[in-house]
Amino acid sequence: MNWDDLRGHGGQVEMLRRSIARGRLAHAYLFAGPAGVGKSGFARIFAQCLFCERHADEELLACGECSGCKQMQGESHPDFFFVGCPEGKGEIPVAVFYGSGDKRGKEGLIHDLSLRPMAGSRRVAVIDDANKMNEEGANGMLKTLEEPPPNSLLILIAENLDAVLPTIRSRCQLLRFGALSTNDVTELLLEKELTTNATDAASVAAMSDGSLQTAAQLLNPALRTLRERLYGFLSEPDMKPLDAAKTLTSGLDEIGGDTHEQRRGAGWLIRFAQEFYRQTVLVLSGESLAGQSIPSEVQQFARRLQSRGLAGTELAMDLFDRCVLAENHIDWNVSPGKTIESLFDDLARMSRSRVQKTV
């Protein structure tokens, strides 16, 4: 990997480059920002640049051909360590930092960082999901941050900055990362071959909140089927709310998962509804959708509202606002089933009421 493989973080690269040129390379950094925007990849490239044997540190470049670069690319560099929260776990195990059993204190990240570099001039460790360190693990890393081993660099990555202990935050140089642009997410989906359909890429990128991770999740065939069912109901002239809620709730059950996954699925369902009405408003106002293909269901719904003039646009905006309220209900831990049932009952009622007023 090199900097060309990333999107949207040129400012952070230049900030680090200037700091290193001034002799101010920190012993610890905290990369904070939304999930799926490239923080982990950024950390790996940063480390590769520091290990590159053909470029000075202040250049912050990687040749890709020297021994240090090839070892990083092959994930075999003896002075690079990457740890994080195991999939399905709520916190990083303490053994990751201290070792386990009779080897406690003789292995683990803290021990590895204390050793002299084997191949390069420094050792670099990355802690992904740093906000998921438990108290014991965080206290161990705090001691390392207070008295960093010579020739060591520690990079912490966190999505939720507030979940990182203030004592740890205060000992790291903070580097903030923002969301990617819709165009960047679209291009990355195609470049990484997560999809070969440019229309699908643009569609999910628009709903991804600038996160490649979120966009990839939205390409799930089960979620796409759920969206198609939803759009079918929303475009009906006389939507039957009970049928819609029952069918879509069953669709969530088909996706499966625990309560958390069900809640997340309901959240996506509501986001899809928001996107439906957002696109409707833009069609009615004549605004460009930046090359996005407009679903036939949205076009059909927009044509019906078009005859009502401004009242049609106002209705679409109010329906969008009702979906936003439903999203809040999911965040407030209201039952997904009740939230969806109430949402579709209100959407149908609001549409009927407006039709009667304009007839």
C-alpha positions in Angstrom: 0.0 0.0 0.0 1.0 3.6 -0.4 -0.7 7.0 0.1 -2.3 6.8 -3.4 -4.4 3.8 -2.1 -6.1 6.1 0.4 -8.7 8.8 -0.1 -9.5 12.0 1.7 -6.7 12.2 4.2 -4.0 14.3 2.4 -4.1 16.9 5.1 -3.2 14.4 7.8 -0.3 13.1 5.7 1.1 16.7 5.3 0.6 17.4 9.0 2.7 14.4 9.9 5.3 15.2 7.2 5.8 18.7 8.6 6.0 17.5 12.2 8.7 14.9 11.3 10.7 17.5 9.3 10.7 19.7 12.4 12.0 16.8 14.5 8.7 16.5 16.3 7.7 12.9 15.6 5.6 12.0 18.7 6.1 8.7 20.6 2.4 8.1 20.5 -0.5 9.1 18.2 -4.3 8.7 18.6 -6.1 8.4 15.3 -9.8 9.2 15.9 -12.7 9.3 13.5 -15.6 7.3 12.1 -15.3 3.6 11.3 -14.5 2.6 7.8 -12.7 5.8 6.7 -9.2 4.4 6.4 -7.6 5.0 9.8 -6.1 1.4 10.0 -4.7 1.6 6.4 -3.3 5.0 7.2 -1.5 3.6 10.2 0.0 0.8 8.2 1.3 3.1 5.5 2.7 5.5 8.1 4.6 2.6 9.6 5.8 1.4 6.2 7.2 4.9 5.4 9.1 4.9 8.7 10.5 1.5 7.9 11.4 2.3 4.2 15.2 2.1 3.7 15.3 4.4 0.6 13.4 7.4 2.0 14.2 9.6 5.0 11.6 9.8 7.7 10.8 13.4 6.9 9.8 12.5 3.3 7.2 10.1 4.7 7.3 8.0 1.5 7.6 4.3 0.9 9.4 2.9 -2.2 7.6 -0.4 -2.1 10.8 -2.2 -3.1 13.2 -2.3 -0.2 13.3 -5.0 2.4 11.4 -2.9 4.9 8.6 -2.2 2.5 8.3 -5.7 1.2 8.2 -7.0 4.8 5.4 -4.6 5.6 3.5 -5.5 2.4 3.9 -9.2 3.3 2.8 -8.5 6.9 6.0 -10.1 8.2 8.0 -7.1 9.5 9.6 -8.2 12.8 9.3 -4.7 14.3 5.6 -4.0 13.5 2.8 -5.1 15.7 -0.9 -4.8 15.1 -3.6 -5.8 17.7 -7.3 -5.1 18.0 -10.5 -6.4 19.4 -11.3 -10.0 18.2 -14.5 -10.3 16.1 -17.5 -10.9 18.2 -15.8 -9.7 21.4 -16.6 -6.5 23.4 -13.1 -5.7 24.6 -9.5 -6.4 23.8 -8.3 -9.4 25.9 -5.7 -8.5 28.6 -3.5 -11.3 27.3 -2.9 -9.2 24.1 -1.0 -6.7 26.3 0.6 -8.9 29.0 0.7 -12.4 27.6 -1.2 -15.3 29.3 -0.5 -18.0 31.9 3.0 -18.7 32.9 4.2 -16.4 30.1 2.5 -13.3 31.5 4.9 -10.5 31.3 7.2 -12.4 29.0 5.1 -11.9 25.9 2.3 -9.6 24.7 2.5 -6.2 23.2 4.0 -4.4 26.2 6.9 -6.9 26.3 7.4 -6.8 22.5 7.7 -3.0 22.5 10.3 -3.1 25.2 12.7 -5.1 23.1 15.3 -3.6 20.8 14.4 -3.3 17.1 15.4 -6.4 15.0 15.4 -5.0 11.5 14.7 -1.3 11.5 15.6 1.7 13.6 12.4 1.5 15.7 9.4 -0.7 16.7 5.9 0.4 15.7 2.7 -0.9 17.4 -0.8 -0.2 16.3 -3.8 -0.8 18.7 -7.0 -0.8 16.7 -10.3 -0.4 18.7 -8.3 1.3 21.4 -11.6 2.5 22.9 -12.3 -1.2 23.7 -9.4 -1.7 26.1 -10.6 -2.8 29.5 -9.3 -1.1 32.7 -6.4 -3.5 33.2 -5.3 -3.3 29.6 -5.6 0.5 29.5 -3.6 0.9 32.7 -0.8 -1.3 31.3 -0.6 0.8 28.2 -0.8 3.9 30.3 2.5 2.9 31.9 4.0 2.3 28.5 2.9 5.7 27.3 4.3 7.4 30.5 7.7 5.8 30.0 7.9 4.8 26.3 10.7 2.4 25.4 13.5 3.9 23.3 12.9 3.8 19.6 9.3 2.9 19.8 6.2 4.4 18.3 2.6 3.6 19.4 -0.5 4.3 17.3 -3.9 4.0 18.9 -7.0 3.9 16.7 -10.4 4.8 18.1 -13.9 5.4 16.7 -15.3 6.6 20.0 -12.9 9.1 21.4 -14.9 9.6 24.6 -14.4 5.9 25.4 -10.6 6.3 25.6 -9.3 7.1 29.1 -8.5 10.9 29.4 -5.1 9.9 30.9 -4.3 8.0 27.7 -5.6 10.7 25.4 -3.5 13.3 27.1 -0.3 11.3 26.4 -1.0 10.9 22.7 -0.9 13.4 19.8 -4.4 13.5 18.5 -5.0 13.2 14.7 -8.6 13.5 13.6 -10.1 11.8 10.6 -13.3 12.8 8.9 -15.8 11.0 6.7 -14.9 10.2 3.1 -16.7 12.0 0.3 -19.4 10.1 -1.6 -17.2 10.0 -4.7 -14.3 8.6 -2.8 -16.5 5.8 -1.4 -17.9 5.0 -4.8 -14.4 4.8 -6.3 -13.1 2.6 -3.5 -16.0 0.2 -3.9 -15.2 -0.3 -7.5 -11.4 -0.3 -7.1 -11.5 -2.9 -4.4 -14.0 -4.9 -6.5 -16.6 -4.9 -3.7 -19.0 -4.4 -6.6 -18.6 -4.0 -10.3 -21.8 -2.1 -10.8 -21.2 1.6 -10.8 -24.9 2.4 -10.1 -24.9 0.2 -7.1 -21.7 1.7 -5.8 -23.0 5.3 -6.1 -26.3 4.3 -4.5 -24.8 2.7 -1.4 -22.1 5.4 -1.2 -24.8 8.0 -0.9 -26.1 6.3 2.2 -22.8 5.3 3.8 -22.1 8.4 5.8 -18.6 8.5 4.2 -17.7 5.0 5.5 -16.4 2.3 3.2 -17.2 -0.3 5.8 -20.8 0.9 5.9 -21.0 0.9 2.1 -19.7 -2.7 2.0 -22.4 -3.8 4.5 -25.1 -2.1 2.3 -24.1 -4.4 -0.6 -25.4 -7.4 1.4 -27.9 -9.1 -1.0 -30.4 -9.6 1.9 -30.4 -5.8 2.6 -30.8 -5.1 -1.1 -33.9 -7.4 -1.2 -35.3 -5.6 1.9 -34.8 -2.2 0.2 -36.6 -3.4 -3.0 -39.6 -4.6 -0.9 -39.6 -1.3 1.0 -39.5 0.8 -2.2 -42.4 -1.3 -3.6 -44.6 -0.4 -0.6 -43.6 3.2 -0.5 -44.5 3.7 -4.1 -48.0 2.2 -3.8 -50.9 4.7 -4.3 -52.7 3.3 -1.3 -50.2 1.6 0.9 -51.4 -0.9 3.4 -49.4 -0.2 6.5 -50.0 -3.5 8.3 -49.0 -5.6 5.3 -45.9 -3.4 4.8 -44.8 -3.7 8.4 -45.4 -7.4 8.6 -43.5 -8.1 5.3 -40.5 -5.9 6.2 -40.3 -7.2 9.8 -40.2 -10.7 8.3 -37.4 -9.5 6.0 -35.4 -8.5 9.1 -35.9 -11.9 10.6 -34.6 -13.5 7.3 -31.4 -11.5 7.7 -31.1 -13.0 11.2 -28.6 -12.2 13.9 -28.9 -11.2 17.5 -30.9 -8.3 19.0 -28.1 -5.9 18.1 -28.1 -7.0 14.4 -31.9 -6.8 14.3 -31.8 -3.3 15.6 -29.1 -2.4 13.1 -31.2 -3.9 10.3 -34.2 -1.9 11.3 -32.0 1.2 11.3 -31.0 0.5 7.7 -34.6 -0.1 6.7 -35.5 3.4 8.0 -32.4 4.9 6.3 -33.6 3.4 3.1 -37.0 5.1 3.6 -35.2 8.4 4.2 -33.3 8.0 1.0 -36.5 7.2 -0.9 -38.1 10.5 0.2 -34.9 12.5 -0.1 -34.6 11.4 -3.8 -38.3 12.2 -4.3 -37.7 15.8 -3.0 -34.7 16.3 -5.3 -36.7 15.0 -8.3 -39.6 17.3 -7.5 -37.2 20.3 -7.1 -35.3 19.5 -10.3 -32.0 19.1 -8.4 -29.2 16.9 -9.8 -28.5 13.6 -8.0 -24.8 13.6 -9.1 -25.2 10.8 -11.7 -27.2 8.5 -9.5 -29.7 6.4 -11.2 -33.2 7.2 -9.9 -35.2 4.0 -8.9 -38.3 3.5 -10.9 -40.4 3.4 -7.6 -39.1 6.9 -6.7 -39.9 8.2 -10.1 -43.4 6.7 -9.9 -44.0 8.3 -6.5 -42.6 11.6 -7.6 -44.9 11.8 -10.6 -48.0 11.4 -8.4 -46.8 14.2 -6.1 -45.8 16.4 -9.0 -49.4 17.2 -9.8 -49.9 18.7 -6.3 -47.1 21.3 -6.8 -45.6 22.7 -3.7 -47.9 20.6 -1.5 -46.4 17.5 -3.0 -42.9 18.6 -2.2 -43.9 19.5 1.4 -45.5 16.1 1.8 -42.3 14.3 0.7 -40.3 16.4 3.2 -42.8 15.7 6.1 -42.6 11.9 5.3 -38.8 12.2 5.4 -39.0 13.9 8.8 -41.2 11.1 10.1 -38.5 8.6 9.1 -35.9 10.6 11.0 -38.1 10.4 14.1 -38.3 6.6 13.6 -34.5 6.5 13.4 -34.3 8.3 16.8 -36.7 5.7 18.2 -34.3 2.9 17.2 -31.4 4.9 18.9 -33.6 5.2 22.0 -33.9 1.4 22.1 -37.6 1.3 21.2 -38.6 -2.1 19.9 -37.7 -2.4 16.1 -41.0 -4.1 15.4 -43.1 -1.4 17.1 -41.0 1.3 15.5 -41.6 0.0 12.0 -45.3 -0.7 12.6 -45.9 2.8 13.9 -43.8 4.4 11.1 -45.8 2.8 8.3 -49.1 3.5 10.0 -48.1 7.2 10.1 -46.7 7.3 6.6 -50.0 5.9 5.2 -52.1 8.2 7.3 -50.1 11.3 6.4 -50.4 10.5 2.7 -54.1 9.9 2.8 -54.7 13.0 4.8 -52.8 15.2 2.4 -54.7 13.7 -0.6 -58.0 14.4 1.0 -57.1 18.0 1.7 -56.0 18.6 -1.9 -58.9 16.9 -3.6 
